[in-house]
Amino acid sequence: MTHEFRAACIQMRSGVDIERNMSEASRLILEAKALGADFVATPEMTTLFEGEGEALLAKAQTEAADICVPRFRALAEELGIWLLVGSMPIKVSDTQCANRSYLIGPDGRVAATYDKIHMFDVQVGDGQTYRESSRFRPGTRAVVTETSWGPVGLSICYDVRFAYLYRTLAHAGAKLLTVPAAFTRVTGEAHWHVLLRARAIETGSFVVAPAQCGRHENGRETFGHSLIIDPWGRILAEGGTEPGIFMATIDFKASDEARAKIPALKHDCDFAGPAA
């Protein structure tokens, strides 16, 4: 098994038109492959950036009816790449969707799916109120899956604030953590880089974090700055505030080396909580 590959973050400004978003994602994925990418990752809400209103439920489809998953599968197989569709809204009931990542192998098969666990219910001071739980059902299961180079752990956006999830993924073998995101501009400017670097450092893992960017059709503004970070916390590639492709070489041996230097994952301890 080879341990080295080229990873690409696709940065997008997705809107409210699924077909237009799908076409733009496909174009960028094809370009990333032409640039030598073996692993390509798209951001959270790749196919529909619609917020949490009724329009989301009107446009989202069940997994069986969704037109994008088969097209992404065919594209991954055609290009012979591993493709992470950062997330899509997948209808799971009449009133709720799942915020779901798809990791697709070079054979076109879905290797794993992950439903975002932590719901973004916040008011960050940008004039917007976010209530992801109003239309999305949280996931209940952490996911690590094998790839051609080794194990990958899946997560989405707001999950990055919950370090225990990433420690769980690393303990399960993950050497790369995916964090597709649509961070707000306000929270991104304050916390994006430090949170992602911390998740890499504390687990000795690579982090691949493709992001949404700029002002979207629904009025929301996202931070961009897609990142690829190594297990020592160094930034290998970074996007700006416009759509594009950002690439770096990943060698899973670097994860083994970082964990050998600082074996923090082996030093977890059980302890009692503070006295009442």
Wavefront OBJ file of the C-alpha trace (Angstrom):
o trace
v 0.000 0.000 0.000
v 1.341 3.422 -0.935
v 1.148 6.072 1.764
v 1.497 9.182 -0.423
v -1.082 10.951 -2.579
v -2.184 14.346 -3.876
v -5.211 15.874 -2.152
v -7.325 18.728 -3.474
v -9.767 21.002 -1.646
v -12.517 22.344 -3.884
v -13.646 25.774 -2.666
v -17.115 26.825 -3.833
v -19.795 29.481 -3.546
v -22.808 27.214 -3.843
v -26.243 28.721 -4.364
v -29.887 27.725 -4.455
v -29.846 25.993 -7.873
v -28.897 22.319 -7.544
v -28.074 21.794 -11.216
v -25.829 24.841 -11.347
v -24.020 23.766 -8.175
v -23.608 20.235 -9.502
v -22.151 21.516 -12.767
v -19.699 23.809 -10.997
v -18.583 21.065 -8.604
v -18.073 18.672 -11.517
v -16.035 21.242 -13.426
v -13.727 21.845 -10.479
v -13.366 18.126 -9.742
v -12.363 17.477 -13.357
v -9.830 20.301 -13.155
v -8.412 18.945 -9.893
v -7.909 15.551 -11.495
v -6.150 17.197 -14.439
v -3.809 18.867 -11.919
v -2.911 15.448 -10.486
v -5.294 14.988 -7.575
v -5.913 11.479 -6.252
v -8.272 12.566 -3.462
v -10.718 15.428 -4.053
v -12.943 16.987 -1.384
v -15.816 19.444 -1.827
v -17.340 21.668 0.904
v -20.379 21.380 3.137
v -23.660 21.868 1.253
v -21.990 21.361 -2.115
v -25.216 20.860 -4.049
v -27.629 23.229 -2.269
v -26.915 26.245 -0.055
v -30.429 27.097 1.051
v -30.385 27.613 4.831
v -33.008 26.021 7.076
v -36.260 27.290 5.549
v -39.107 25.659 3.658
v -37.214 26.023 0.378
v -34.672 23.499 1.656
v -37.349 20.869 2.224
v -38.926 21.642 -1.139
v -35.675 21.050 -3.029
v -33.973 18.304 -1.008
v -34.560 14.699 -2.059
v -34.331 11.335 -0.360
v -31.150 9.398 -1.000
v -32.994 7.077 -3.381
v -34.398 9.974 -5.421
v -31.403 12.322 -5.337
v -29.883 12.938 -8.781
v -26.473 14.120 -7.566
v -25.170 11.032 -5.784
v -25.229 8.834 -8.930
v -23.532 11.589 -10.912
v -20.789 11.991 -8.327
v -20.319 8.219 -8.260
v -19.983 8.086 -12.027
v -17.514 10.974 -11.980
v -15.312 9.340 -9.336
v -15.248 6.122 -11.331
v -14.548 7.917 -14.610
v -11.615 9.797 -13.088
v -10.373 6.962 -10.867
v -10.250 9.168 -7.763
v -11.411 9.121 -4.179
v -14.104 11.785 -3.953
v -15.467 13.279 -0.749
v -18.717 15.107 -1.407
v -18.437 17.321 1.661
v -22.143 17.281 2.326
v -25.581 17.387 0.765
v -29.024 17.835 2.325
v -30.698 14.429 2.158
v -34.375 14.278 3.112
v -35.019 11.736 5.866
v -38.622 12.719 6.725
v -41.281 15.220 5.698
v -39.786 17.807 8.063
v -36.072 16.975 8.313
v -32.919 16.372 6.303
v -29.573 14.845 7.173
v -26.440 16.917 6.524
v -24.601 14.006 4.893
v -21.064 13.463 3.598
v -20.352 10.848 0.931
v -16.928 9.267 0.484
v -16.838 7.600 -2.931
v -14.093 5.258 -4.096
v -12.418 5.108 -7.515
v -14.701 2.188 -8.364
v -17.708 4.497 -8.055
v -19.018 2.826 -4.930
v -19.983 4.767 -1.808
v -17.338 3.699 0.703
v -18.919 5.559 3.624
v -21.488 8.154 4.576
v -21.517 10.382 7.621
v -24.349 12.495 9.048
v -23.245 15.653 10.857
v -23.565 15.095 14.597
v -23.351 18.594 16.079
v -26.032 21.042 15.002
v -25.139 24.700 14.414
v -27.687 26.475 16.631
v -26.033 29.827 17.334
v -26.246 33.592 16.982
v -22.780 34.874 16.120
v -23.467 38.573 15.592
v -23.520 38.755 11.796
v -27.218 39.598 11.593
v -28.169 35.960 11.014
v -29.653 33.411 13.390
v -28.658 29.824 12.695
v -30.900 26.948 13.801
v -29.638 23.899 11.960
v -31.641 21.592 14.219
v -34.887 23.106 12.930
v -34.544 21.266 9.615
v -31.707 18.773 10.121
v -31.621 15.547 12.104
v -28.276 15.098 13.871
v -26.222 12.015 13.210
v -25.440 9.542 15.950
v -22.391 7.649 14.669
v -18.719 8.515 14.166
v -17.256 7.163 10.922
v -13.778 5.961 9.948
v -13.247 4.127 6.676
v -10.330 2.642 4.756
v -8.990 4.225 1.585
v -6.172 3.291 -0.776
v -3.699 4.965 1.608
v -5.147 4.248 5.031
v -8.010 5.198 7.354
v -9.936 8.467 7.009
v -12.266 9.971 9.622
v -15.270 12.014 8.546
v -16.768 15.142 10.112
v -18.560 18.326 9.018
v -18.053 22.009 9.922
v -19.395 22.731 13.440
v -18.143 19.299 14.542
v -14.655 20.858 14.616
v -15.437 22.548 17.929
v -15.865 19.181 19.671
v -12.383 17.764 20.169
v -13.601 14.482 21.619
v -15.016 13.463 18.227
v -11.611 13.774 16.559
v -9.854 11.946 19.355
v -12.382 9.141 18.879
v -11.667 9.081 15.138
v -7.899 9.010 15.722
v -8.194 6.224 18.283
v -10.150 4.283 15.649
v -7.150 4.600 13.309
v -7.860 7.732 11.246
v -4.740 9.450 9.904
v -6.668 12.007 7.884
v -9.637 14.006 9.168
v -12.026 15.612 6.707
v -13.812 18.818 7.757
v -15.904 20.138 4.846
v -17.380 23.410 6.009
v -19.476 26.513 5.443
v -18.023 28.582 8.286
v -19.511 32.035 8.697
v -17.202 34.951 7.973
v -17.377 36.114 11.607
v -16.540 32.764 13.181
v -14.049 31.926 10.448
v -12.007 35.056 11.024
v -11.907 34.290 14.746
v -11.553 30.519 14.963
v -11.151 28.620 11.652
v -7.359 28.306 11.507
v -6.768 27.701 15.204
v -9.471 25.035 15.529
v -8.320 23.056 12.509
v -4.645 23.258 13.449
v -5.526 22.133 16.979
v -7.427 19.096 15.695
v -4.395 18.132 13.573
v -1.866 18.649 16.377
v -3.740 16.921 19.184
v -4.434 13.798 17.089
v -1.300 13.692 14.915
v -3.491 13.648 11.808
v -3.727 15.399 8.468
v -6.748 17.666 8.093
v -8.462 18.369 4.777
v -11.033 21.164 5.109
v -12.720 22.361 1.882
v -14.882 25.423 2.427
v -17.658 27.561 1.056
v -16.676 31.173 0.389
v -18.112 34.654 -0.139
v -21.643 36.047 -0.194
v -24.258 33.527 -1.269
v -27.606 34.006 -2.997
v -29.480 33.577 0.270
v -27.530 36.460 1.848
v -25.243 34.395 4.031
v -21.499 35.029 3.949
v -18.935 32.261 4.371
v -15.251 32.508 5.208
v -13.483 30.391 2.586
v -9.776 29.732 3.326
v -9.906 26.001 2.593
v -7.022 24.305 4.395
v -4.827 21.226 4.195
v -2.822 20.811 7.409
v -0.161 18.265 8.330
v 0.032 16.312 11.639
v 2.508 18.823 13.087
v -0.004 21.629 12.551
v 1.691 23.160 9.504
v -0.535 24.580 6.760
v 0.310 22.861 3.470
v -2.286 24.619 1.303
v -4.746 27.450 1.850
v -7.462 29.053 -0.239
v -8.544 32.667 -0.180
v -12.043 34.062 -0.489
v -12.856 32.994 -4.050
v -13.762 29.579 -5.503
v -10.851 27.453 -6.655
v -8.681 24.385 -6.127
v -6.014 24.083 -3.436
v -3.691 21.084 -3.365
v -0.962 19.425 -1.317
v 0.862 16.117 -1.106
v -0.110 13.939 1.850
v 2.109 11.158 3.185
v 0.506 9.088 5.932
v 3.976 8.213 7.262
v 4.079 11.775 8.614
v 1.164 10.897 10.886
v 3.074 7.909 12.283
v 6.117 10.119 12.831
v 4.157 12.834 14.650
v 2.448 10.293 16.883
v 5.818 8.685 17.685
v 7.312 12.047 18.700
v 4.343 13.015 20.877
v 2.328 9.856 21.672
v -0.534 11.794 23.266
v -3.132 9.313 21.996
v -1.468 6.675 24.194
v -1.547 8.931 27.224
v -5.312 9.284 27.641
v -6.283 8.746 31.275
v -9.512 7.984 33.058
v -10.279 10.494 35.753
v -13.110 11.570 38.021
v -14.984 14.809 37.497
v -14.665 17.794 39.838
v -16.162 17.462 43.274
v -19.677 18.890 43.529
l 1 2 3 4 5 6 7 8 9 10 11 12 13 14 15 16 17 18 19 20 21 22 23 24 25 26 27 28 29 30 31 32 33 34 35 36 37 38 39 40 41 42 43 44 45 46 47 48 49 50 51 52 53 54 55 56 57 58 59 60 61 62 63 64 65 66 67 68 69 70 71 72 73 74 75 76 77 78 79 80 81 82 83 84 85 86 87 88 89 90 91 92 93 94 95 96 97 98 99 100 101 102 103 104 105 106 107 108 109 110 111 112 113 114 115 116 117 118 119 120 121 122 123 124 125 126 127 128 129 130 131 132 133 134 135 136 137 138 139 140 141 142 143 144 145 146 147 148 149 150 151 152 153 154 155 156 157 158 159 160 161 162 163 164 165 166 167 168 169 170 171 172 173 174 175 176 177 178 179 180 181 182 183 184 185 186 187 188 189 190 191 192 193 194 195 196 197 198 199 200 201 202 203 204 205 206 207 208 209 210 211 212 213 214 215 216 217 218 219 220 221 222 223 224 225 226 227 228 229 230 231 232 233 234 235 236 237 238 239 240 241 242 243 244 245 246 247 248 249 250 251 252 253 254 255 256 257 258 259 260 261 262 263 264 265 266 267 268 269 270 271 272 273 274 275 276
